[in-house]
């Protein structure tokens, strides 16, 4: 899992881009992909 803080508008856009495909086929909770999705969504929500 490659996570980074969201500091800039470009970081925010990159974060949205990285999780966009996962909305079509949400990963199972508790899997590495599911954990990545949950953490990224949390970070994105905090930056709104």
C-alpha positions as a Markdown table, in Angstrom:
| # | Residue | x | y | z |
|---|---|---|---|---|
| 1 | Unk | 0.0 | 0.0 | 0.0 |
| 2 | Unk | 1.5 | 3.3 | -1.1 |
| 3 | Unk | -0.1 | 6.0 | 1.0 |
| 4 | Unk | 0.9 | 9.7 | 1.1 |
| 5 | Unk | -0.6 | 12.7 | 2.8 |
| 6 | Unk | -2.8 | 14.9 | 0.6 |
| 7 | Unk | -1.2 | 18.4 | 0.7 |
| 8 | Unk | -2.0 | 20.0 | -2.6 |
| 9 | Unk | -4.8 | 20.2 | -5.1 |
| 10 | Unk | -2.8 | 17.9 | -7.4 |
| 11 | Unk | -2.4 | 15.3 | -4.5 |
| 12 | Unk | -6.2 | 15.5 | -4.1 |
| 13 | Unk | -6.8 | 14.9 | -7.8 |
| 14 | Unk | -4.3 | 12.0 | -7.9 |
| 15 | Unk | -6.0 | 10.4 | -4.9 |
| 16 | Unk | -9.4 | 10.6 | -6.6 |
| 17 | Unk | -7.9 | 9.2 | -9.8 |
| 18 | Unk | -6.4 | 6.2 | -7.9 |
| 19 | Unk | -9.7 | 5.2 | -6.2 |
| 20 | Unk | -12.1 | 6.0 | -9.1 |
| 21 | Unk | -11.8 | 2.5 | -10.7 |
| 22 | Unk | -12.5 | 0.9 | -7.3 |
| 23 | Unk | -16.0 | 2.4 | -7.1 |
| 24 | Unk | -17.2 | 0.2 | -10.0 |
| 25 | Unk | -16.0 | -3.0 | -8.3 |
| 26 | Unk | -15.5 | -2.3 | -4.6 |
| 27 | Unk | -12.9 | -4.5 | -3.0 |
| 28 | Unk | -13.8 | -6.8 | -0.1 |
| 29 | Unk | -13.3 | -5.3 | 3.4 |
| 30 | Unk | -10.3 | -6.7 | 5.2 |
| 31 | Unk | -8.3 | -7.4 | 2.0 |
| 32 | Unk | -5.2 | -5.3 | 1.1 |
| 33 | Unk | -7.2 | -3.7 | -1.7 |
| 34 | Unk | -10.2 | -3.1 | 0.6 |
| 35 | Unk | -7.9 | -1.5 | 3.3 |
| 36 | Unk | -6.3 | 0.7 | 0.6 |
| 37 | Unk | -9.8 | 1.8 | -0.6 |
| 38 | Unk | -11.0 | 2.6 | 3.0 |
| 39 | Unk | -7.9 | 4.6 | 3.9 |
| 40 | Unk | -7.9 | 6.6 | 0.7 |
| 41 | Unk | -11.6 | 7.4 | 1.0 |
| 42 | Unk | -10.9 | 8.6 | 4.6 |
| 43 | Unk | -8.0 | 10.8 | 3.5 |
| 44 | Unk | -10.0 | 12.2 | 0.6 |
| 45 | Unk | -13.0 | 13.0 | 2.8 |
| 46 | Unk | -10.8 | 14.8 | 5.3 |
| 47 | Unk | -9.5 | 17.1 | 2.6 |
| 48 | Unk | -12.8 | 18.2 | 1.3 |
